Structure formats: structure tokens, C-alpha cells
Amino acid sequence: MAAPIQTCYRHPDRRAGVTCQRCDRPICPNCMSQASVGFHCPECSKEGRQRVYTARTLFRGGAPIVTQALIAVNVLVFLVGLAQSGDALASSTNSFIDDYGVLGSAFTRHINGTIVPVGVAHGEWYRLVTGGFLHAGLLHIGLNMFALWILGSQLEPAIGRVRFGVVYGTALLAGSFGVMLVSPHEPTVGASGAIFGLLGLALAAQRSQGINIWQSGLGPVLLINLAFTFGVSGISIGGHVGGLIGGYLAGALLYEVGPRIKNHTIPIWLCVALGAACFVGGILAANASAPII
């Protein structure tokens, strides 16, 4: 038996091309309004619109709560580190970076004078996560939190809070994996790996919707950020590129695999598995690069 043809909710005589990313109503090409991710219907595109909620959209729309929570955690951790160092511009005096930054292997001298190895290769696996919530100065956290707010406030309502949180965590771990591959002996901190992952998510989403990234503006933004990554010293290439790849792969799972298998739950678990693989990969890469004691 042939499946019924889905028609536009505003024009029953016209075939629907896609569904609105906010309310899930089917819309024809004439009713599509291009958004940062996918398309919106005319009602959802209006300023001060009244949103339509269904059982499927309970975790969509509204305030970007996960984004706000992530920003709050990053700021709180920065303030705690600032209270210890007393200098918002200096990074070397912040003990949080030494103790919790992404680091494969290094030696440090403790107070008792004993030199001991530290890092992921020496059992400090938590660094692969905690490093993504640390920042080396006011400018560093300011730029990262601004970028997180801009991207998160657009992407989170479009894909849902659970998916957004899973993609962010996956990208963070992928960025840490990249650090372990490229610069395992240099302490690395910052949310930029996960933020690059959000750019990768947007790239996967727009490509799946047939949106030209150069016309949408995403292409130039990616190009500029990659130029800074490779052209400015002191920026973690492994963290940025690793996060970008991780976010794109997670986005491909959500926007390509999900629709093909007609299941929206399995791709989320696949993203979790991808993040776990990056975590394990980071540990293995750190062990492989650790000097023999």
C-alpha cells in the first residue's frame, strides 16, 4: 500500500517538501523560511510568534536551557580559578589549568620536592572532560562564551535540548582526542573544541537540508575560524579540528542516519558511543605518547 502524500498545512493542494524545524508542521516551498538549521513555517518565522507544541516538541523551543547551563558552569569554574590566582589575564598562576587541563603526560614538582608524572597517561582521565570547562584569561572565556551563546541559542531550540547536550559532549571529547593526537604534552584548556563541534553540527544539518553553506554564511564563518586556528600561535589545532570533526559526525548521525532508518533515538545513542570512542581514543593516544619513566 502506497504511503499517503504529505501536503502543506496552509495549502492542502500542494505537496510538502519539508517540515518546520520548530513545530513539525509540513510546509511547501512557498511557505519555507530558511533558518540557521532547516526551515521554519510562516507562523514560526514571525517575531513574537505563538509556538505550537506537540508531544514530539516538548523538548524543543523555548529558552536554550542547556546552553545557559553550560555558560554558567564555565563562568563559575573560571571565577573559582580567578579566586585562586587573583589575575583575570594570567593563565600560568591558575592551578586549575595545571591540575585539570587537557594534558597527555608531563612531569611536575610537588611541594615536598618529589617530581612525579601527571596527565591522562598517568590515570588522570578526567582531564579529557574538565579541560573543556577551563579558560586561560578573561578574553579567552569571553570570546568562547559569546560564541557558545550565539550558536547554542540557535541550534538548541532547533534540534532539542537532549540532542544538543549530547552533541556538545561528543564534540568536547573529540576535541580532547585531537589534543592527545597533536599536542599531548602541552596543557590545553577551553570550550572552543566543543564550540567548533557546534559549527560541525550546523554544517551537517545544512548539508542534509540542501542549504548552500556559502549562501547561508556558515561557510565563510568556518573558513575564518579555521584560518585563525592554523594562523595564530597558541591556538589548539588538535582541539579545534577534533571538535569540528566530532560535531560533524554527530550531526550526520542525527540528520542523515536518523531519517534513513526512520528512528530518532538510535542516532542519539550512536552519538554517545562516538563520544565514548573519543574518550577511549584520547586515553590510548596519551599512553602512546607518554615518555618511558
Beta strands, then each sheet from edge to edge (+ up, - down):
strand 1: 18-19
strand 2: 26-27
strand 3: 33-34
strand 4: 39-40
strand 5: 106-109
strand 6: 115-118
sheet 1: 1+ 2-
sheet 2: 3+ 4-
sheet 3: 5+ 6-
end
